[in-house]
Amino acid sequence: MYDSNKFKFLFLTVFLLIVFSGFSQNNSKFKVVLDAGHGGKDFGTIHHGYVEKKIVLNVTLLVGKLLEKHNDIQVVYTRKTDVFIELKERANIANRADANLFVSIHCNGVNNYEPYGTETFVMGLTRNATNLEVAKKENSVITLESDYKVKYAGFDPNNPLTLTGLKLIQEENLDQSISLASKIQDNFTNNLGRKNRGVKQAPIWVLDATVMPGILVELGFVSNKKEGEYLNSDKGQEELAKAIAEGILKYKKEYYGTGSSVTEDDKPSKPSTETLPKEQPKVIAETPKPKSEVPVAVKEEPKVEVKEPAVQTGVVFKVQISASGKLLDLVPQNFNGLSPISMLKENGLIKYFFAEETSYEQAKRNLQEAKSKGYESAFIVAFQNGKKISIQEALKK
């Protein structure tokens, strides 16, 4: 009897270990939500017979197929067919999945047929007219929902600045969103020779409503006939999908310590020869210009030396006011009178911070001061012994 009970106990123990091990491994997967923009009754932008909803669905499914080859990645789709998904439900899908990343894929289209190139958006408030036009276009799908005035109370799709989001968790995710966007833009430019229109901020509802790092990729302009032809081609869609998947894998490796790349067999044999005239500006994450920004001439000589920030002891809070490729002297006149200013070079960007406090309450007051100076997308960042940590973790210290 004793031996029998002992055997049963051992069997049960081994069984539970296997079950919980499998459960743990499943939960440890890196989750990516892929969102093919528009769909169903919402065609997106249409020019020269090229339809946005069809192009972005094809590219999204190709991205997912590449990512699903990796056993440690789980892909969640907001749509896999030509169906209309409400904007709010797209965000709900990502939040319910407790995803690590949200990637929304779109195409640009304007009445002027000259513009071309790729750009990627992260969440942020901006007064830039061009960025606001993109935000209005991507938010306009809301009006196709019968009860949108109830669901999105207080938000006017034609005035994106009525978006009052940028909650704490989104603010913490902004850096990671910029990092992912920069990697994808790099791939578009360096691997495919596409024109780089940069990484930009705009008040896009679906990015504000998701609680993980998120980006909205504009693959190019279907309104430009030559670029539209490329976007609509099998070759173009495969190349763009591989560039996006590779960016996601690089991001995963950087932030989660594991990851790999798209295999050589998956990569295009050579960059497309169908690209428009090459114009490859450096990737710059655009941050909204302060309302009262003082024009500053950036001197070529002498060059500003990027100094590593001094390692702080314990937990401190800083206010990040911008992230860009521009190197500026850390003087008040370059930052609307804010002082002291520090900077950190990270992920190919130079990030500028205002003040440094051990008190979170004082940091919040500093944040309001920065916003009053025109830096409306500023947010608080926590450091411990010189390394970034989450705000939640810092407040537990």
C-alpha positions in Angstrom: 0.0 0.0 0.0 2.8 2.4 0.9 4.6 1.6 -2.3 1.4 2.1 -4.3 0.8 5.5 -2.7 4.4 6.5 -3.2 4.1 5.6 -6.9 0.9 7.6 -7.2 2.5 10.6 -5.5 5.6 10.5 -7.8 3.4 10.1 -10.9 1.3 13.1 -9.9 4.4 15.2 -9.2 5.9 14.4 -12.6 2.6 15.1 -14.3 2.2 18.5 -12.7 5.8 19.5 -13.5 5.2 18.6 -17.1 1.9 20.6 -17.2 3.3 23.6 -15.5 6.4 23.5 -17.6 4.4 23.5 -20.8 2.2 26.3 -19.4 5.2 28.4 -18.5 6.8 27.9 -21.9 3.6 28.8 -23.7 3.3 32.0 -21.6 6.9 32.9 -22.2 6.3 33.4 -25.9 6.9 36.8 -27.4 3.5 38.0 -28.6 3.1 40.3 -31.6 -0.2 41.7 -32.7 -0.3 42.4 -36.4 -3.0 44.8 -37.5 -3.8 45.0 -41.2 -5.4 48.4 -41.6 -8.9 49.0 -42.9 -10.9 46.1 -44.4 -14.4 45.2 -45.5 -16.5 48.3 -46.1 -13.4 50.5 -45.3 -11.2 50.4 -48.4 -8.6 52.8 -47.1 -6.9 54.9 -49.7 -7.4 54.1 -53.4 -5.4 55.4 -56.4 -4.6 54.1 -59.9 -6.6 51.0 -59.0 -4.4 50.1 -56.1 -6.5 49.4 -52.9 -4.9 49.9 -49.5 -6.9 47.3 -47.6 -5.8 44.5 -50.0 -2.1 45.5 -50.0 -1.8 45.8 -46.3 -3.6 42.5 -45.7 -1.2 40.7 -48.0 1.9 42.3 -46.3 0.5 41.6 -42.8 0.0 37.9 -43.5 3.5 37.6 -45.0 5.0 39.2 -41.9 3.1 36.8 -39.7 4.2 33.8 -41.8 7.9 34.8 -41.3 7.5 35.4 -37.5 5.6 32.1 -37.0 8.6 30.2 -38.2 10.1 31.1 -34.7 8.8 28.8 -32.0 9.2 31.4 -29.3 6.9 33.9 -31.1 3.1 34.0 -31.0 1.4 36.0 -33.7 -2.1 37.5 -33.1 -4.0 39.0 -36.1 -6.7 41.7 -35.8 -7.9 40.4 -39.2 -6.8 37.7 -41.6 -9.5 38.2 -44.2 -11.3 41.1 -45.9 -13.5 42.1 -42.9 -14.3 45.4 -41.2 -12.9 45.5 -37.6 -13.8 48.5 -35.5 -10.8 50.6 -34.3 -11.7 50.0 -30.7 -11.8 46.2 -31.2 -8.3 46.3 -32.8 -7.0 47.8 -29.6 -9.0 45.4 -27.5 -7.5 42.4 -29.3 -4.0 43.6 -28.5 -4.8 44.4 -24.9 -6.6 41.1 -24.3 -3.7 39.2 -25.7 -1.3 41.0 -23.3 1.0 41.4 -26.3 4.6 42.6 -26.3 4.2 44.6 -29.5 1.4 46.1 -31.6 2.2 46.7 -35.3 -0.4 48.3 -37.6 0.3 48.3 -41.3 -1.0 50.9 -43.8 -0.4 52.7 -47.0 -0.3 56.4 -47.7 -2.3 58.2 -50.3 -2.7 61.9 -51.1 -4.1 64.0 -53.9 -0.6 65.2 -54.9 0.9 62.3 -56.9 4.5 63.3 -56.3 5.2 62.2 -52.7 6.7 58.8 -52.1 8.6 56.8 -49.5 8.1 55.0 -46.2 7.4 56.4 -42.7 6.5 55.0 -39.4 4.4 56.6 -36.6 4.5 56.3 -32.9 2.0 57.9 -30.5 2.4 61.5 -29.6 0.8 64.9 -29.7 2.1 67.2 -32.4 1.3 70.5 -34.1 2.9 69.4 -37.3 0.3 69.8 -40.0 1.4 66.9 -42.2 1.5 64.5 -39.2 -2.0 65.7 -38.2 -3.3 65.0 -41.7 -2.0 61.4 -41.4 -3.6 61.1 -38.0 -7.0 62.3 -39.3 -6.8 59.8 -42.2 -6.1 56.9 -39.9 -8.6 57.9 -37.3 -11.4 58.6 -39.8 -12.4 54.9 -39.9 -14.2 55.7 -36.6 -17.0 57.5 -38.5 -17.9 54.2 -40.2 -19.0 52.8 -36.9 -22.7 53.5 -36.2 -22.3 54.5 -32.6 -18.9 56.1 -32.7 -20.0 59.2 -30.8 -20.8 57.0 -27.8 -17.8 54.7 -28.1 -15.3 57.5 -28.6 -17.0 60.2 -26.5 -15.0 63.4 -26.4 -12.8 62.4 -29.4 -13.2 64.2 -32.7 -11.5 62.2 -35.6 -11.1 65.5 -37.5 -9.3 67.1 -34.6 -6.8 64.5 -33.3 -5.5 66.9 -30.6 -8.7 66.0 -28.7 -7.0 62.7 -27.9 -6.2 63.1 -24.2 -4.3 59.8 -23.8 -0.5 59.4 -23.3 -1.2 57.6 -20.1 1.8 56.6 -17.9 2.3 53.1 -19.4 2.2 54.5 -23.0 4.7 57.1 -22.0 7.0 54.4 -20.8 6.6 52.5 -24.0 7.4 55.5 -26.3 11.2 54.8 -26.3 10.6 51.2 -27.3 8.2 52.2 -30.0 10.7 54.6 -31.4 13.4 51.9 -31.3 11.2 49.4 -33.2 10.1 52.1 -35.8 13.8 53.1 -36.4 14.8 49.5 -37.0 12.1 49.0 -39.6 12.8 52.3 -41.3 16.5 51.3 -41.4 15.6 48.1 -43.1 13.3 49.8 -45.7 16.1 52.2 -46.6 19.3 50.1 -46.2 18.0 46.8 -47.5 15.4 47.9 -50.1 16.5 51.4 -51.1 13.2 53.0 -50.3 13.0 56.7 -49.5 13.0 57.2 -45.8 10.5 59.8 -44.6 11.4 59.1 -41.0 9.9 58.1 -37.7 7.2 60.5 -36.6 4.8 61.2 -33.8 1.1 61.7 -34.3 -2.1 61.4 -32.2 -3.4 58.1 -33.7 -6.2 56.6 -31.6 -5.3 52.9 -31.9 -1.8 53.6 -30.7 -3.0 55.5 -27.7 -5.6 52.8 -26.8 -3.0 49.9 -26.7 -1.0 49.4 -23.6 2.2 48.0 -25.1 4.8 49.5 -27.5 3.2 50.1 -30.8 3.8 51.6 -34.2 1.9 52.3 -37.4 3.8 51.6 -40.6 3.1 53.5 -43.8 4.5 51.3 -46.5 4.5 53.9 -49.2 2.2 56.0 -51.4 -0.3 54.3 -53.6 -1.0 57.7 -55.0 2.4 57.7 -56.6 1.9 55.5 -59.6 5.4 53.9 -59.6 5.4 53.3 -55.9 1.8 52.1 -56.0 2.8 49.5 -58.6 5.6 48.3 -56.3 3.3 48.1 -53.3 0.8 46.1 -55.3 3.4 43.6 -56.6 4.2 40.3 -55.1 7.9 41.2 -55.0 7.2 44.5 -53.3 5.0 43.0 -50.7 7.4 40.2 -49.9 10.3 42.6 -49.6 8.4 45.0 -47.3 7.2 42.1 -45.2 10.7 40.8 -44.7 11.9 44.2 -43.7 9.2 44.5 -41.1 9.7 41.0 -39.7 13.5 41.5 -39.5 12.9 44.8 -37.5 10.6 43.0 -35.1 13.2 40.2 -34.6 16.0 42.7 -34.0 13.8 44.5 -31.5 13.0 41.2 -29.7 16.7 40.3 -29.5 17.6 43.7 -28.1 14.9 44.0 -25.4 14.3 40.4 -24.5 17.8 38.9 -24.9 16.7 36.2 -27.3 15.9 36.3 -31.0 17.2 35.5 -34.4 16.9 36.9 -37.9 14.9 36.1 -41.0 16.8 33.2 -42.6 18.9 33.8 -45.7 16.3 31.8 -47.7 13.6 34.2 -46.6 15.6 37.4 -47.5 15.3 38.9 -51.0 18.2 38.0 -53.2 18.9 41.6 -54.0 17.3 45.0 -53.3 14.5 45.9 -55.7 15.5 47.6 -58.9 12.0 49.1 -59.1 12.6 51.8 -56.5 12.2 55.5 -57.2 15.2 57.8 -57.3 17.3 57.0 -54.2 17.0 59.5 -51.3 18.2 58.0 -48.1 18.1 60.6 -45.3 19.2 59.4 -41.8 16.5 57.9 -39.7 15.3 60.6 -37.3 12.5 60.2 -34.8 10.6 63.3 -35.1 9.3 64.8 -31.9 6.8 67.6 -31.9 8.4 71.0 -32.1 7.8 73.2 -29.1 5.2 76.0 -29.7 7.7 78.7 -28.8 10.9 77.0 -30.1 13.7 79.4 -30.5 15.5 78.9 -33.8 19.0 77.7 -33.2 21.8 77.4 -35.7 23.5 74.1 -35.3 27.2 74.7 -35.8 29.2 72.2 -37.8 32.4 73.1 -36.0 33.3 72.6 -33.3 31.4 69.3 -33.0 29.5 68.7 -29.9 30.9 65.8 -28.0 28.4 63.2 -26.8 29.3 62.4 -23.2 28.0 59.4 -21.3 25.8 60.6 -18.5 27.2 60.2 -15.0 26.0 57.1 -13.2 23.5 58.0 -10.6 23.3 56.2 -7.3 19.9 55.0 -6.4 16.6 55.8 -8.2 16.2 59.2 -10.0 13.4 60.5 -12.2 14.1 62.6 -15.4 11.7 64.2 -17.9 12.4 63.2 -21.5 11.6 66.1 -23.7 12.8 64.9 -27.1 14.5 62.2 -29.1 16.2 63.0 -32.4 19.3 62.7 -34.5 20.3 66.3 -33.8 23.1 67.0 -31.5 22.7 70.2 -29.5 24.6 72.1 -26.9 23.0 71.5 -23.5 22.3 75.2 -22.9 18.9 76.7 -21.9 18.4 78.7 -25.1 18.3 75.4 -27.1 15.5 74.0 -24.9 13.1 77.0 -24.4 14.9 78.0 -21.2 14.7 74.6 -19.5 17.7 73.7 -17.3 19.5 71.5 -16.4 19.5 69.4 -19.5 21.2 66.0 -19.9 21.4 63.6 -22.9 21.8 60.0 -23.6 22.7 58.3 -26.9 20.6 55.2 -27.4 19.4 53.1 -30.3 20.9 55.6 -32.8 19.0 58.5 -31.2 20.0 61.3 -28.9 17.5 61.7 -26.1 17.3 64.9 -24.1 16.2 65.0 -20.5 15.2 67.9 -18.2 16.1 67.9 -14.5 16.8 65.0 -12.2 14.9 64.3 -9.0 14.7 61.5 -6.4 11.1 62.5 -5.7 8.5 61.3 -8.1 6.1 64.1 -7.0 8.8 66.7 -7.9 9.4 64.9 -11.2 5.7 65.3 -12.0 6.0 69.1 -11.4 9.0 69.1 -13.7 6.9 67.4 -16.3 4.2 70.1 -16.2 6.9 72.7 -16.5 8.3 71.0 -19.6 4.9 70.8 -21.1 4.2 74.5 -20.3 7.3 75.3 -22.4 5.9 73.6 -25.4 7.1 70.0 -25.0 3.6 68.5 -25.0 4.8 64.9 -25.5 7.3 64.9 -22.6 7.2 62.1 -20.2 8.9 60.8 -17.0 11.7 58.2 -17.2 13.2 56.4 -14.2 16.8 55.4 -13.7 18.5 53.2 -11.1 22.3 53.4 -10.9 22.3 54.8 -14.5 20.1 52.2 -16.0 16.5 52.7 -17.1 13.8 51.0 -15.2 10.0 51.2 -15.3 8.1 53.8 -13.3 6.2 51.1 -11.5 9.5 49.4 -10.4 11.0 52.7 -9.4 8.0 53.6 -7.1 8.5 50.3 -5.3 12.0 51.1 -4.3 
